[in-house]
Every structure is written in structure tokens, then in C-alpha cells.
Amino acid sequence: MESIKEIQDAVVKEFEVFDDWLDRYEYLIELSKDVEPLDAKFKTGEYLINGCQSRVWLTAEMEDETVVFKAETDALITKGIISLLIRVLSRQKPKDIVAADLYFIDRIGLKQNLSPTRSNGLLSMVRQMKLYALAFDSLNKEKR
């Protein structure tokens, strides 16, 4: 299993080939195609992330001691962003997700090149993913 750091380094390397932000946006849109459609039962207010300009639904479940995230959104750029977050954080141990420093966001220039509302949405997605991981980590500690 690749570590969060290794995956982030790979993402940074992928984005280094693009000189300008239009190309990076196009790549984000390309990445959005990797997001599997979410089962309709998860497209409810319970799974909707607050603070996002577009509607983003996020689910998480434990599989083999790792957290598996699934998401869907109605906006292409946002879908590309969530696909990157899922790639970096999914199938990782809860404590590693909670402790993760998501430096790739700054290194690829994502935060600086998003509108303020999209940037807030990005932070909301990260916060929700870490909250899920924290909840699973707490449950794991209770079981021990």
C-alpha cells in the first residue's frame, strides 16, 4: 500500500508537466472521469458537504482497516478535486488520514488558483474526510 506522502508526491509530479493553469484545469476535468457514480441512497442531505458551492456528497466506510471514500458532485472541476482527495486519502488507515499534511494542494497551486468559494469547498471536503477518519479511529480505539 502506498503511503499518503508517496501518493501526494506522484500527484505533484503529474501536475509539474503543465505550465499554465488552463492545462491543469483540463487535467482536473480529465480526472473527474475517474469518479464512480454514487449510489442514489447516498445522495441525501446526510452525506452532503456543507460549505461547498456545488453539491458534493461524500461517504466513507471501513474496509480491511482502511477508510474507503466515495463521492459525487455535479461540477466537473469539483469532481476532479474530490477525485484527487479520494486518490490520496482512500484506502489509508484512519489515524494516517487524521494526521496527514495535505501539502500537494499548495504544491500543485490548487488553493491559489481556485475561486474563494471553491477554495472554501476544498477545505470543507478535506475537513469532512478527516472527520470520517477521526470517527473511525475513535471506534477502533474503543474496540481495543
N, C-alpha and C positions, 0 to 999 in steps of 0.2 A: 504494500500500500504506500503510495506516495504521500509525503508529508504536506501540510498546508504550505510550508515555505517552498518546497520543490514545485508545487503546482503554481504558486504565485510567480516564481522565477520564470517558469515556462510561459505564463501569460505575458509577463513583462517583455520577454524575448519576442514573442509573436507580434506585439504592438510596436516594437522598435523598428520593424521594417516599413512602417508607414510614416511618411514625412509630415503630412498635414492631417488636421482633424476631420476633414471630409472623408478621407480614406478610412480613418478609424471608426467614424460613424457607420460607414458602409460595412466595415468588418463586424461591428456590433449587430447590425441588421442581419448579416450573414449568420452570426452566432445565435440569433433569435430562433433560427430554424431548428436548432438542437433541442429546444424546449418541447417536451412531450405535452400534449393537451392534458389538462387536469380533469379528473372525473367530476362530473356536474355536481355531485353531492358535496364537493369541497368549495363550490363557488357560492358561498353564503357569507353573510356578514361576519361570522365567527372566524373565518380564515382571511378576511380582507385586512390588508395592512393599512393602518391609519398613517396619514402624513404623506401619502403618495398622490401626485397629481392624477396619474392614471389609476385604474383599478388593478390591484395586484393581490392575488390570492396565494397564500403560502401554507403548505402543510409540511409536517415533519413526523417521522416515525423512527423507532429504533429497529435496526437490523444488524445482527451479529455484532452487538456492542458499539455500533456506529450510528450516527444520525443520517437519515436519508431525507433530503429535501425535494419537494416538488412544488412547482409554481406555475401560474399562468397570469398573463396580463393582456390587455387589449391594445398596448402601444409597442411598436417594434423596437425602438431604442431601449425602452424599459425592459422588454423581453430579452434583449441582448445583455443588458446589465445583470438581470437576475440569472441568466444562463451562466455568466461568469462567476457570480457568487455561489451558485449551486456547484459548479465545477470545482471551485476552491474549497468549499466547506462541506459538501455532501460526502458521506462515507468516511467521516472523521469521528474520532471519539469526542463525546460532549465536552470534556474538560479542555481538549485542544481547541475546540471551536470557541469556547468562552475566553480562553487566553490568547487567541490569535490576534496578531497585529496585522491588519489587512493593508500592508504597505503598497500592494500592487495598484490600489485605487489612485494613490498620488503619483506613483512612478509612471503609470501609463497616461497620466494627465486627465483622468476621468472627472474627478471632482472639479477641477479648474475649468473644464470645458462643457460643463452641464449648466443649464439654467438653474437659478436658485431653487425653483420648485422641484426640479428633477434631482438636484443635489440633496435636498431635504428628503426626497423619496428614497434615494440611495441609502442615506443614513437610517431611515426607518426600516428598510429591508434588512440591513445589517443588524440593527437592534433586535428586530423580531427573530432573526435566525439565532442570534446569541441567547435570546430569552428562551427559545425552544431548547437549545443545548443546555442552558442552565437548569431548566426544569428536569430534563433527562438526567443530568449529572446529580441533581438532588435526589431523584428517585433511586439512582444507582447507589448512592451513599446510604440511603435508608435500608436498602436490601442487604448491605454488608453487615 
